[in-house]
Amino acid sequence: MASHRKSRTPGARVAGIRTPALATAALTSVALLSQTADAAPGDDRPSLEEVEKKVGDLYRQAESATEKYNAAKEKTTKQRKQVDTLLDDVAQRTQKLNEARAELGSYAAAQYRTGAGMPDTATFLLAQTPQDVFDQRQVLDRMTGRQKAAVDDYVIQQTETMKKRQEATESLRTLTETQGDLKTAKATVQKKLADARELLSELTAEEKARLAAIEKRKQQEAARKAAELARKQAAQEQAEQQEREEAAQQGGGSSEGSGSGSTGSADTPPADSSYAAKAEKALAFARAQIGKPYVWGATGPGSYDCSGLTQAAWKAAGVSLPRTTYDQVDAGTTVPVSQAQPGDLVFFYDDVTHVGLYIGNGMMIHAPKPGAYVREESVYYDGESAIHSIVRPA
């Protein structure tokens, strides 16, 4: 007996699916679902480039907070000295006030003993002789003059003491506010650094290796830019030297303003020999600090932050710089990057929160960031756009 069932068409069913089109769609869906399942755990994780940018931003924010901390700390030190001086002054004036008060007391007692408060008639009647009356009046007249001077002195001392006490109270209030700013800046620095460390700690070994490779490429590009700047500066110096020699030949003497290996322009005076000598001392000091750790708020000798290093370096050359980058940027003459000379200060970022010491050939010595050490590095270490200005301090 023949079967009534239709025979299967070969290939009409694959893995329980009746048509090739349905099979293809199903397999595609499975693949997509599989990919989604694999990617889901990492959806919230930032990319490595985002991590690098975030960490860099946190370090810069920490450095900005560090400079605010440095400013508040310096202000606190000055205010504390001012308060101490005022309190000493108040103590001295209080002593003088007490002495003036005691002198007034002695005059009051003398008046009581001599009867200075009695009417003239009673004084005359109680005196034994007219001469006694005359002598007593002379003493009282002289005593009245001294009393007036004593009263005037007492009033002056009292007024000045009250004024100084008010100044001391106001200075103490300001000091308390500054100490609050100091505490806030310190907490901000610590928070930013902790966030950066947490981000880095979450990276896998592979991601850390990739991050190191990204950093290496940035360093290579920074070195290339530094070499390019060095070539431009050398070419500029050679051209200016040739101009000086030609001017000397035509004028029969040395041209005016020729410095010792210095460059300049109509807008920027060349660095003279005295500056070069001071810069050499500053650079010698800075080189001796290479390898010491960056520590925020530190001014040496065992560790430095960026502005602490530049301040200490120029101090070794006999030049006093302010404590913070915000003030150091105004402590000299601004020059173009192309005319930077060894010893110049290189400032970074729009908010002027980092500084290094230019050593020539597009390189500088600086204290980079937490976890790093004082080192030589290209001024383009964070890109050309990061450079804010070049300042010649001496």
SULGI-V428079 format. One record per residue. SS is DSSP state (H for helix, E for strand, L for the rest). PHI is phi as a letter, one per 40 degrees, with the letter a starting at -180 (none if undefined). D_CENTER is the distance of its C-alpha to the mean C-alpha in whole Angstrom. Layout:
# SULGI-V428079
SS;PHI;D_CENTER + SS;PHI;D_CENTER
This chain:
# SULGI-V428079
L;none;102 + L;c;100 + L;c;96 + L;c;95 + L;c;91 + L;c;90 + L;c;88 + L;c;84 + L;c;83 + L;d;81 + L;g;78 + L;c;78 + L;b;76 + E;b;73 + L;f;71 + L;g;73 + E;b;72 + L;c;75 + L;b;73 + H;c;71 + H;c;69 + H;c;68 + H;c;67 + H;c;65 + H;c;63 + H;c;63 + H;c;62 + H;c;59 + H;c;58 + H;c;58 + H;c;56 + H;c;53 + H;c;53 + H;c;53 + H;c;50 + H;c;48 + H;c;49 + H;c;47 + H;c;44 + H;d;44 + L;c;42 + L;c;39 + L;c;39 + L;c;36 + L;c;34 + L;c;31 + L;c;32 + H;c;30 + H;c;29 + H;c;27 + H;c;26 + H;d;24 + H;c;23 + H;c;22 + H;c;20 + H;c;18 + H;c;17 + H;c;16 + H;c;14 + H;c;12 + H;c;12 + H;c;11 + H;c;8 + H;c;7 + H;c;8 + H;c;6 + H;c;3 + H;c;6 + H;c;7 + H;c;5 + H;c;6 + H;c;9 + H;c;10 + H;c;10 + H;c;12 + H;c;14 + H;c;15 + H;c;16 + H;c;18 + H;c;19 + H;c;21 + H;c;22 + H;c;24 + H;c;25 + H;c;26 + H;c;28 + H;c;30 + H;c;31 + H;c;32 + H;c;34 + H;c;36 + H;c;37 + H;c;38 + H;c;40 + H;c;42 + H;c;43 + H;c;44 + H;c;46 + H;c;48 + H;c;49 + H;c;50 + H;c;52 + H;c;53 + H;c;54 + H;c;56 + H;c;58 + H;c;59 + H;c;60 + H;c;62 + H;c;64 + H;c;65 + H;c;67 + H;c;68 + H;c;70 + L;g;71 + L;c;68 + L;c;68 + L;c;72 + L;c;74 + H;c;76 + H;c;79 + H;c;78 + H;c;77 + H;c;80 + H;c;82 + H;c;81 + L;c;80 + L;c;83 + L;b;83 + H;d;82 + H;c;80 + H;c;78 + H;c;77 + H;c;76 + H;c;74 + H;c;73 + H;c;72 + H;c;70 + H;c;68 + H;c;67 + H;c;66 + H;c;64 + H;c;62 + H;c;62 + H;c;59 + H;c;57 + H;c;57 + H;c;56 + H;c;53 + H;c;52 + H;c;52 + H;d;50 + H;c;47 + H;c;47 + H;c;46 + H;c;44 + H;c;42 + H;c;42 + H;c;40 + H;c;38 + H;c;37 + H;c;37 + H;c;34 + H;c;32 + H;c;33 + H;c;31 + H;c;28 + H;c;28 + H;c;28 + H;c;26 + H;c;23 + H;c;24 + H;c;23 + H;c;20 + H;c;19 + H;c;20 + H;c;18 + H;c;15 + H;c;16 + H;c;17 + H;c;14 + H;c;12 + H;c;15 + H;c;15 + H;c;11 + H;c;12 + H;c;15 + H;c;14 + H;d;12 + H;c;16 + H;c;18 + H;c;16 + H;c;17 + H;c;20 + H;c;21 + H;c;20 + H;c;22 + H;c;25 + H;d;25 + H;c;26 + H;c;28 + L;c;30 + L;c;31 + L;c;34 + H;c;35 + H;c;36 + H;c;33 + H;c;31 + H;c;33 + H;c;33 + H;c;29 + H;c;29 + H;c;31 + H;c;29 + H;c;26 + H;c;29 + H;c;30 + H;c;26 + H;c;26 + H;c;29 + H;c;28 + H;c;25 + H;c;27 + H;c;30 + H;c;28 + H;c;26 + H;c;30 + H;c;31 + H;c;28 + H;c;29 + H;c;33 + H;c;32 + H;c;30 + H;c;33 + H;c;36 + H;c;34 + H;c;34 + H;c;38 + H;c;39 + H;c;37 + H;c;39 + H;c;42 + H;c;42 + H;c;41 + H;c;44 + H;c;46 + H;c;45 + H;c;46 + H;c;50 + H;c;50 + H;c;49 + L;g;51 + L;a;48 + L;c;44 + L;c;42 + L;c;39 + L;g;36 + L;c;36 + L;c;33 + L;c;33 + L;g;32 + L;b;30 + L;b;30 + L;a;30 + L;a;31 + L;c;32 + L;c;29 + L;b;27 + L;c;28 + L;c;29 + L;c;26 + L;c;29 + H;c;30 + H;c;28 + H;c;25 + H;d;26 + H;c;27 + H;c;23 + H;c;22 + H;c;24 + H;c;23 + H;c;19 + H;c;21 + H;c;23 + H;c;20 + H;c;18 + H;c;22 + H;c;22 + L;c;19 + L;d;21 + L;g;21 + L;c;19 + E;c;17 + E;c;14 + L;b;13 + L;c;10 + L;g;8 + L;c;11 + E;b;11 + L;h;15 + L;c;18 + L;c;19 + L;a;15 + E;a;12 + L;b;9 + H;c;8 + H;c;6 + H;c;8 + H;c;11 + H;c;11 + H;c;11 + H;c;14 + H;c;16 + H;c;16 + H;c;16 + H;c;19 + L;c;21 + L;g;21 + L;b;18 + L;c;15 + L;b;12 + L;c;9 + L;c;6 + L;b;3 + H;c;5 + H;c;6 + H;c;8 + H;c;9 + L;c;11 + L;b;13 + L;c;14 + L;a;17 + E;b;19 + E;c;19 + E;b;21 + L;c;23 + H;d;22 + H;c;26 + H;b;25 + L;c;22 + L;b;23 + L;d;22 + L;h;19 + L;c;18 + E;c;14 + E;b;14 + E;b;12 + E;b;13 + L;g;13 + L;c;14 + L;c;11 + L;f;9 + L;b;7 + E;a;8 + E;a;10 + E;b;13 + E;b;15 + E;c;19 + E;b;22 + E;h;24 + L;f;27 + L;g;24 + E;b;22 + E;a;19 + E;b;17 + E;a;14 + L;c;13 + L;c;14 + L;a;13 + L;d;15 + L;g;18 + L;b;18 + E;b;18 + L;d;17 + E;a;19 + E;c;21 + E;a;21 + E;c;22 + L;c;19 + L;c;21 + L;d;20 + L;b;19 + L;g;22 + H;c;22 + H;c;21 + H;c;17 + E;c;17 + E;c;15 + E;a;16 + E;b;17 + E;b;16 + E;c;18 + L;c;17 + L;b;20
